[in-house]
Amino acid sequence: MKETISVRQSIFTMIMFIIGSSVIITSGVDAKGDLWIAVIIALIAALAITWVYSKILSIKPDKDFVDILELIFGKFFGRLLAFLFVFFAFHLGSLVLRNFGEFIKTIGLPETPNSILMLLCILLAILSVKSGIEIIGRGCELFLLILLFLVLLTIPFSIPEMDINNLRPMLYEGILPVLKGAFATFSFPFAETIVFLFILPSTNKSQYFKVYYTSLIFAAVVLILLALRNVLILGPETSIRNYFSSYTAVSRINIANFLQRIESIIAISFLIFTFAKINICLYASSKGLSKILGFDDYRFLVTPVGLLMFNFSIIVYENIMQMVEWATKIWPYYSLPFEVFLPLFIYFYFITFKRKKLSN
Amino acid sequence: MSRIKIIFILIISLMFTSCWNYRELDQISTAAGVAFDFDENKNKYILTTEIVTITNYGQGQSLILPEYFNEEGDTIFDAVRNLVSKTGKKVFWSHAKVVFINKKLAKKSILPILDWIERDAEVRPDMKIVFVNSERARDIFNTTNNLQKIVSFHVYDILESSKNISKYPNINLWQIINEIQSDSAATILPVAYIVKENGRNIIKLSGCALFKNEKLVGFLDDHHTKNLLFIKNLVKGGIIPIKNALSTGTDISFEIYSSKTKITPIIDDKLKFNIDISIDVSLAENSGEFDFIKEENLIKLKDFAEKYIAQDIENTLTKIQDYDVDIVNFGKLVKIKNPSYWKKNKDNWDELFKYVSYSINVKLNIFGTATTNKIIKVGK
């Protein structure tokens, strides 16, 4: 029996995934006060590349991503390519897990070992991924609207702290930093949706464009609002200096000494958002791996993959400075082959060499 | 089977729910405020913290009293942590309201203080910094008053009441950081004086201290501070007194209800700033024989007062220019208005700022005369 999720659920899952850690970790800090412009540019680029993703899945709408790769490239090379994407999902999962750990450590529990927090998170993720994609989909459906309501609620509350002059003058340092910021925002979080190539075939209707476009635009609107809120409250310099600028921005809210210290809302929503992202990465990597190894069921792989992810997330950085350095400086270039070059290669290889053969 | 599961879940959730960094209320000492001094001879920071203690008398009665501890350290955080050797418990900073600093520290640099408050996860960045005009900042804790026994909370109350008087600034720490990070790199701090009155020491806040980059450069008295706050659009209330208005021998007080300032830079070969200030006031005092409530007199008074206030503010601006600190952040306005001009001239902004001129335009909206519409006439 094939597990399926509805189109609505996959849209919600993808929105959770995109907003994911971005609700607290800002990418594209090069753009400073013009971050919101960078998000718009990144969105346009992401809409273009996700068109390719959807096209790849539409080659054989009833098949999994790994099957499609095998169809195009043959058994060996197809699986090799698939393995690269599995590794990407796996790596992304560990990085997000580390973000999760570092955030709690920095904000609330400085003396608790990071590994304990991350272990608890990954154990829970293993449990929920083992329950299947339906559970993840339903979970996202349940949480997304509540969390978005809470996160967006901080915007009207923070209006008294905002200063419009923080946005001005626009494009003071020219367009180049904005493009840099757009590039970073494109690679994290928009184009990370490449991971969904493993998940979308479980959708009960093959409306890949609809899922990609709806969730990208919706998530981008949220990210723009958050970027504007952070810059308007903190100012460009402070907002790029903080590791977790959303958290700092919201901690400024103080309405008549009555409504204050509501940053815990942001913290909690961050935890659930990242948890969803970790789930999706874990699901994608174990699902893909089981396909590559030729198994029908992915469930028995979830625990080992999850624990490996946990181990990897511990050794991947030495400290939070490396984490931020990697996320802002190296990740955009590192992820480029997985997010852009390989999908483009797959799609163009298909239309030039294989389209006629497969349609017969 | 399911019953075993439920029992298991209950055991886990009830027994393992505490976190590593869990602290009971009785295991922390809560700081209300802190004073930092700098000792040049030893090259050390000296910290005095005010800790809130609660004594219980039973039957729901308790007394909240401050307790003070001194400690020194090579760095700010070293001094902060050294406190443990005296308090026994780690000091909890989330409720601390005010930081006091003395002159030596202000002349050296306020950056260490700013960094500690902003970086530390426990200290909240909506704290206030107050400059203490005394040999040592910790002298502020040698004052007594019965309104609020905790000195830091008392100063915090005074700061928050700035909206009724506008003679000292009430700025949060993060605003100070933003101002220091901005292109003009200048900020102001409220100044606390320790005054002797009826044989005891009390605190009075008045005026502001000017900082250029991160160092103290001068002071403004309360009168100039109010004018500065007018320009910075931070005035929310207060009194504008005019002695001997229109040479009638009658004194006037306007009560400020709200004030709005708009500054537009005019960039020609010479820099000029148009400052439009619109103030809503009521005529709150008419202490003399001359009746300003009569309409024709009121119009004359309004005219006179607008010019008077504008002249007064211009004097303040000249004074600020003499200090050569762009405390109003005119630089940012130029940057917004004409980014390319700013790029060319930001390196010699200090020079340019000395020679900018102003045209100040005050608009007074007198909307009432409090509760009476006639003056008190002395019967003859």
Interface residues (C-beta under 8 A of the other chain):
Chain A: T106 I107 G108 L109 P110 E111 T112 P113 I116 N165 R168 P169 Y172 L234 G235 E237 T238 T248 S251 R252 N254
Chain B: C19 W20 N21 A121 R124 P125 D126 W174 I177 N178 Q181 S182 K332 K335 I336 P339
